């Protein structure tokens, strides 16, 4: 448990003791070869012009030639592919810029290096909330002038017909932009399509009523078979993860706003989701497993569905291949009252460390190259997330074909919600998760107190630096 989580949990206990008096409650313990990489193509000398009041970036080939930039990233897998990506940039860029790679092995290790200032990379790739953490001992560049430049900008890298267009950088943004979206992780429901068909269920459930009804069918199926060990299972397997909390909040219409630098959440969405989740748990529509991961439960028909994330798709595929038609499964959005489904997302960003103008410009040219469609497809093969520049099934069509469940949740009309890209979201996301953890151990009369404590705790961690 990191120090931010310990601090939050201590504050929860103190505030709860002042607001509610009840007996001690204890929350339940939740607990293939890819296609070959493509040859990159050089970036065009000019991008699509965009309106700007800023002057064109001054590019002096002689000053850029031979510049070296270091790229820090958190991935530990596929080092050869990362190296090949970097080598290809070194071969094709017209400025003679040389990039070198530095892997930190995990998001946690990279976050630690950012906070300790133990990082001298020029280009930083990681979870956006880690890059923007106010405790970081680095100074990031505001990228607005770079991305908006009419000649060397990159606004046109983000397609206007993308499902993520609302979250892409816009011309003339008033607030500083210290990180650009590179990819999105998402909270998803993993749905056991083949078992649902065996049970005679009508199709993918996108409304809450249909979803709860199907989970009850899974529960009854396991109660009626000749195995007693699976009694009480069959419905939705809970993860109680950070992204599941965001997902349920968004599924009930929750949005994020700022007031006096403090993150605000909608009480109506919190209360409605709390009550729905509590009742589902009481009715055995949802359940908590003893194993730390859901994959074997899902494979063995202990769960018709489970709360998961996009980033764990490959782990599930190791247990149960997506393409096996007798055992197939897919990802679906979280169910909503309007039947369109909802997906909550968190971004992976790319940022540039402050340095001399020529080094920053060299770093920018690498970032701009990384946003190319060809490089976006290659990055998908590394991190397995949705590319921020366009529809995943179009940007990485080969990967989508190889992993049918990868983009299956992005159904037409689905509601998409992006977590705040603010300085203290790395703490606030755990505050929200803690609120949802309380739901399963408390009675509904205490839900108002949970919301009060949530609001007070958020106020202790401003969402943006004053």
C-alpha positions in Angstrom: 0.0 0.0 0.0 1.6 3.3 -1.1 1.7 6.4 1.1 -1.2 8.1 -0.7 -3.5 5.2 -0.1 -2.5 5.0 3.6 -3.2 8.7 4.0 -6.6 8.4 2.4 -7.6 5.5 4.4 -6.6 7.2 7.7 -8.7 10.2 6.8 -11.6 8.0 5.9 -11.6 6.4 9.3 -11.3 9.7 11.1 -14.2 11.3 9.2 -16.4 8.3 9.3 -16.0 8.1 13.1 -17.4 11.7 13.4 -20.3 11.1 11.0 -21.6 7.6 11.7 -21.7 5.3 14.7 -22.2 1.7 13.9 -20.8 -1.6 14.7 -17.5 -2.6 13.2 -17.9 -3.7 9.6 -15.4 -5.5 7.5 -15.5 -5.2 3.7 -15.4 -8.4 1.9 -12.0 -9.3 0.4 -12.2 -8.8 -3.3 -10.3 -9.5 -4.4 0.1 -15.7 -29.4 2.2 -14.2 -31.8 1.3 -10.7 -33.0 1.4 -9.5 -36.6 4.8 -8.2 -37.8 5.5 -4.5 -37.2 5.1 -2.2 -40.2 7.8 -0.1 -41.8 7.2 3.5 -40.6 6.9 6.3 -43.1 8.6 9.7 -42.7 6.4 12.4 -41.2 5.3 15.0 -43.8 7.1 18.3 -43.7 3.9 20.2 -43.0 0.8 19.3 -41.0 -2.7 20.4 -41.8 -2.7 24.2 -41.0 -4.8 25.2 -38.0 -5.7 28.7 -36.8 -3.2 30.1 -34.3 -2.0 33.4 -33.1 1.3 31.9 -32.2 4.3 32.2 -34.5 5.6 29.2 -36.3 8.2 27.2 -34.4 11.7 28.0 -35.5 13.4 24.9 -36.9 17.1 25.1 -37.5 18.3 21.9 -39.0 21.9 22.6 -38.0 21.0 23.0 -34.4 18.9 19.8 -34.4 21.3 17.6 -36.2 22.8 15.1 -33.8 20.5 16.0 -30.9 19.9 13.1 -28.6 16.6 12.6 -26.7 15.8 10.0 -24.1 12.4 8.3 -24.1 11.2 6.9 -20.7 8.3 4.4 -20.7 6.9 1.9 -18.1 6.5 -1.2 -20.3 8.6 -4.2 -19.5 7.3 -6.5 -22.2 8.5 -6.6 -25.8 11.8 -4.7 -25.4 12.8 -5.7 -28.9 9.8 -4.0 -30.3 10.4 -0.8 -28.4 14.0 -0.8 -29.6 12.9 -1.3 -33.2 10.4 1.5 -32.9 13.1 3.8 -31.6 15.6 2.7 -34.2 13.1 3.3 -37.0 12.7 6.9 -35.9 16.5 7.3 -35.9 16.6 6.1 -39.4 13.7 8.0 -41.0 13.7 11.4 -39.3 15.1 14.1 -41.5 16.8 16.1 -38.8 19.4 13.6 -37.6 17.8 13.4 -34.2 18.8 10.3 -32.2 16.4 8.8 -29.7 17.3 6.3 -27.0 15.0 4.3 -24.8 14.8 3.9 -21.0 12.4 1.4 -19.5 11.3 1.6 -15.9 9.7 -1.8 -15.8 6.3 -0.8 -14.4 4.0 2.2 -13.9 4.8 2.2 -10.1 8.6 2.4 -10.6 8.2 5.2 -13.1 5.9 7.1 -10.8 8.4 6.7 -8.0 11.2 8.1 -10.3 9.0 11.1 -11.2 8.4 11.9 -7.5 12.0 11.5 -6.5 13.3 13.5 -9.5 15.4 10.5 -10.4 14.7 10.8 -14.1 16.5 12.7 -16.8 14.5 11.6 -19.8 13.3 14.2 -22.3 10.1 12.3 -23.4 7.9 10.7 -20.7 5.2 8.1 -21.5 3.0 6.9 -18.7 -0.3 7.2 -17.0 -1.4 10.8 -17.3 -2.2 11.2 -13.6 1.4 10.0 -12.8 2.9 12.5 -15.2 0.8 15.4 -13.6 1.3 14.4 -10.0 2.0 17.6 -8.0 4.7 15.8 -6.0 6.8 15.2 -9.1 10.3 16.7 -9.0 10.3 17.6 -12.7 9.1 20.6 -14.8 7.0 19.7 -17.8 6.6 21.8 -20.9 3.2 23.3 -21.9 2.7 21.7 -25.3 0.0 24.1 -26.6 2.4 26.1 -28.8 3.8 23.0 -30.2 0.6 21.1 -31.0 -1.1 24.2 -32.4 1.8 25.3 -34.7 0.5 25.6 -38.3 3.5 23.9 -39.8 4.9 21.6 -37.2 1.8 21.0 -35.0 -0.1 17.7 -34.6 -3.8 18.6 -34.0 -4.6 16.7 -37.2 -3.2 13.5 -35.7 -6.4 13.2 -33.7 -9.2 12.2 -36.1 -12.4 14.2 -35.9 -14.5 11.0 -36.5 -12.9 9.2 -33.6 -15.1 8.1 -30.7 -12.6 9.9 -28.5 -12.7 13.2 -30.4 -14.3 15.0 -27.5 -11.2 14.3 -25.4 -8.6 15.2 -28.0 -6.6 18.5 -27.8 -8.4 21.5 -29.3 -7.1 24.6 -31.1 -6.4 27.5 -28.7 -7.0 25.8 -25.4 -6.8 28.3 -22.6 -5.3 26.0 -20.0 -1.8 24.7 -20.2 -1.5 21.2 -21.7 1.4 19.3 -20.1 0.5 15.9 -21.6 -1.0 14.7 -24.8 -3.3 11.6 -24.9 -1.6 8.6 -26.4 -3.9 5.8 -25.4 -6.8 4.9 -23.1 -7.3 2.1 -20.6 -11.0 1.4 -19.9 -13.3 -0.2 -17.4 -15.1 -3.0 -19.2 -17.5 -5.9 -18.4 -16.1 -9.3 -19.6 -19.2 -11.2 -20.8 -19.3 -15.0 -21.3 -21.2 -15.0 -24.7 -21.2 -18.8 -25.2 -22.6 -19.6 -21.8 -25.2 -16.9 -22.2 -26.3 -18.6 -25.4 -26.4 -22.0 -23.7 -28.7 -20.5 -21.1 -31.0 -19.2 -23.8 -30.3 -15.5 -23.0 -31.4 -13.1 -25.7 -28.2 -11.1 -26.3 -25.7 -8.6 -24.9 -27.4 -6.8 -22.0 -26.8 -3.1 -22.2 -29.5 -1.9 -19.8 -29.3 -2.5 -16.1 -32.6 -4.4 -15.9 -31.5 -6.8 -18.7 -28.1 -7.1 -17.1 -29.4 -8.0 -13.7 -31.9 -10.4 -15.2 -29.1 -12.3 -17.0 -26.9 -12.4 -13.9 -29.8 -14.0 -12.0 -30.0 -16.6 -14.7 -26.3 -17.4 -14.2 -26.9 -17.7 -10.4 -29.9 -20.0 -10.9 -27.9 -22.2 -13.4 -25.2 -22.8 -10.8 -27.7 -23.4 -8.0 -29.6 -26.0 -10.1 -26.6 -28.0 -11.2 -25.1 -30.9 -9.2 -22.1 -29.0 -7.9 -22.5 -27.4 -4.5 -19.2 -25.6 -4.5 -20.4 -23.1 -7.1 -23.6 -22.2 -5.2 -23.9 -18.4 -4.9 -21.8 -17.8 -8.1 -22.8 -17.4 -11.7 -23.6 -13.7 -11.7 -21.3 -10.6 -11.9 -17.9 -11.2 -10.3 -16.9 -8.0 -8.6 -13.3 -6.7 -8.7 -14.0 -3.5 -6.6 -11.1 -1.9 -8.6 -10.4 1.8 -9.1 -11.8 1.6 -12.7 -14.9 -0.3 -11.6 -15.8 2.5 -9.2 -15.4 5.1 -12.0 -17.4 2.8 -14.3 -20.4 2.5 -12.0 -20.4 6.2 -11.3 -20.3 7.0 -15.0 -23.0 4.3 -15.8 -25.4 6.2 -13.6 -24.8 9.5 -15.3 -21.9 10.7 -13.1 -19.6 13.4 -14.5 -16.7 15.4 -13.1 -16.5 19.2 -12.6 -14.2 21.6 -10.8 -15.3 24.2 -8.3 -12.6 26.3 -6.6 -10.0 23.8 -7.7 -11.9 20.9 -5.9 -13.2 18.0 -7.8 -17.0 17.8 -7.7 -19.1 14.6 -8.1 -22.8 14.3 -8.6 -24.6 13.1 -5.5 -27.5 11.7 -7.4 -25.3 9.4 -9.5 -23.4 8.3 -6.4 -26.5 7.5 -4.5 -28.3 5.7 -7.3 -25.2 3.5 -8.1 -24.7 2.8 -4.4 -28.2 1.6 -3.9 -28.2 -0.5 -7.1 -24.9 -2.2 -6.3 -25.9 -2.9 -2.7 -29.2 -4.5 -3.7 -27.5 -6.6 -6.4 -25.0 -7.9 -3.9 -27.8 -8.7 -1.4 -29.7 -10.6 -4.1 -26.6 -12.5 -5.1 -26.7 -10.9 -8.6 -23.0 -10.1 -7.8 -20.4 -11.8 -5.7 -16.8 -11.7 -4.6 -14.4 -14.5 -5.2 -11.6 -15.9 -3.0 -9.1 -16.1 -5.8 -7.2 -12.8 -6.6 -8.0 -12.9 -10.3 -11.2 -13.6 -12.1 -9.9 -15.5 -15.1 -10.4 -19.1 -14.0 -13.8 -18.3 -12.5 -14.8 -16.9 -15.9 -13.4 -19.9 -17.8 -15.2 -22.4 -15.5 -18.6 -20.7 -15.7 -18.5 -19.4 -12.2 -19.2 -15.9 -13.6 -21.4 -14.9 -16.5 -19.6 -11.6 -16.3 -16.9 -9.9 -14.4 -15.6 -6.3 -13.8 -12.4 -5.9 -15.7 -10.2 -3.5 -17.6 -8.9 -3.3 -21.1 -5.4 -3.8 -19.9 -6.1 -7.3 -18.7 -7.5 -8.6 -21.9 -4.4 -10.6 -22.8 -4.4 -12.3 -19.3 -8.0 -13.5 -19.9 -7.1 -14.7 -23.4 -4.4 -16.9 -21.9 -7.1 -18.8 -20.0 -9.8 -18.7 -22.6 -8.9 -17.8 -26.2 -11.3 -15.3 -27.8 -11.6 -17.1 -31.1 -12.6 -20.5 -29.7 -16.2 -20.5 -30.8 -17.3 -23.1 -28.2 -15.8 -21.0 -25.4 -16.1 -17.5 -26.8 -16.4 -14.2 -24.8 -16.4 -10.5 -25.4 -16.1 -7.2 -23.7 -19.2 -5.0 -23.3 -19.9 -1.6 -21.7 -21.2 -1.2 -18.2 -25.0 -1.3 -18.3 -27.0 1.9 -18.1 -30.7 2.9 -17.6 -31.0 4.0 -21.3 -29.6 0.7 -22.7 -26.7 2.3 -24.5 -24.0 1.3 -22.1 -21.1 3.3 -20.6 -17.4 3.1 -20.6 -15.1 5.0 -18.1 -11.5 5.6 -19.3 -8.2 6.8 -18.0 -5.5 8.1 -20.3 -1.9 7.2 -21.0 -0.1 10.4 -21.9 3.1 11.6 -23.4 4.9 14.7 -22.0 8.2 16.6 -22.6 10.6 17.5 -19.8 11.8 21.1 -19.7 15.2 21.6 -21.3 16.9 23.9 -23.8 14.8 25.0 -26.8 16.6 22.7 -29.3 16.3 19.6 -27.1 12.6 20.3 -26.5 12.0 20.8 -30.2 13.8 17.5 -31.0 11.7 15.8 -28.4 8.6 17.3 -29.9 9.5 15.9 -33.3 9.7 12.4 -31.8 6.2 12.9 -30.1 4.8 14.1 -33.4 6.2 11.1 -35.2 4.8 8.8 -32.5 1.2 10.1 -33.2 1.4 8.8 -36.8 -1.1 6.0 -37.6 1.7 3.6 -38.4 3.4 4.2 -35.0 0.0 4.2 -33.2 -0.6 0.7 -34.5 2.8 -0.5 -33.3 2.2 1.0 -29.9 -1.1 -0.9 -29.6 0.9 -4.1 -30.1 3.1 -3.0 -27.1 0.5 -1.8 -24.6 -2.8 -3.4 -25.8 -4.8 -0.2 -25.1 -7.1 1.9 -27.3 -5.1 4.4 -29.4 -6.2 8.0 -28.6 -6.0 9.2 -32.2 -8.9 7.3 -33.8 -11.2 4.3 -33.6 -9.2 1.3 -32.4 -10.6 -1.1 -35.0 -9.4 1.3 -37.7 -6.1 2.4 -36.3 -5.1 -1.1 -35.4 -7.2 -3.3 -37.7 -4.8 -6.3 -37.6 -4.7 -6.3 -33.8 -8.5 -5.9 -33.6 -9.0 -8.9 -35.9 -6.6 -11.0 -33.9 -8.3 -10.0 -30.6 -12.1 -9.8 -31.3 -12.9 -8.8 -27.8 -10.5 -5.9 -27.8 -12.8 -3.3 -29.3 -16.2 -5.2 -29.0 -17.3 -2.9 -26.2 -17.2 0.3 -28.4 -20.7 -0.1 -29.6 -22.6 2.7 -31.4 -24.0 5.3 -29.1 -22.1 4.1 -26.0 -21.4 6.8 -23.4 -17.7 7.5 -22.9 -16.4 9.3 -19.8 -12.7 10.3 -19.4 -11.3 10.6 -15.9 -10.0 14.1 -15.0 -6.6 14.8 -16.4 -5.8 16.9 -13.4 -2.9 17.1 -11.0 -4.3 15.1 -8.1 -6.4 12.5 -9.9 -3.8 10.0 -8.8 -5.1 10.5 -5.2 -8.7 11.3 -6.0 -9.3 8.1 -7.9 -8.5 6.1 -4.7 -10.9 8.4 -2.8 -13.7 7.4 -5.2 -12.8 3.8 -5.0 -12.9 3.8 -1.2 -16.4 5.3 -1.3 -17.6 2.4 -3.4 -15.8 -0.2 -1.2 -17.9 1.1 1.8 -21.2 0.3 0.0 -20.9 -3.4 0.4 -20.3 -3.3 4.1 -22.9 -0.6 5.1 -26.6 -0.3 5.1 -28.3 2.2 2.7 -29.1 4.6 5.5 -25.4 5.3 5.8 -24.9 6.1 2.1 -25.4 9.9 2.6 -22.5 9.8 5.2 -20.3 8.0 2.6 -21.0 10.8 0.1 -20.3 13.5 2.8 -17.0 11.9 3.6 -16.2 11.6 -0.1 -16.8 15.3 -0.6 -14.7 16.3 2.5 -11.8 14.1 1.4 -11.8 15.4 -2.1 -11.5 18.9 -0.7 -8.3 17.9 1.0 -6.7 17.2 -2.4 -7.3 20.0 -4.9 -7.7 18.7 -8.4 -5.4 21.3 -9.9 -2.5 23.3 -8.5 -3.7 26.8 -7.5 
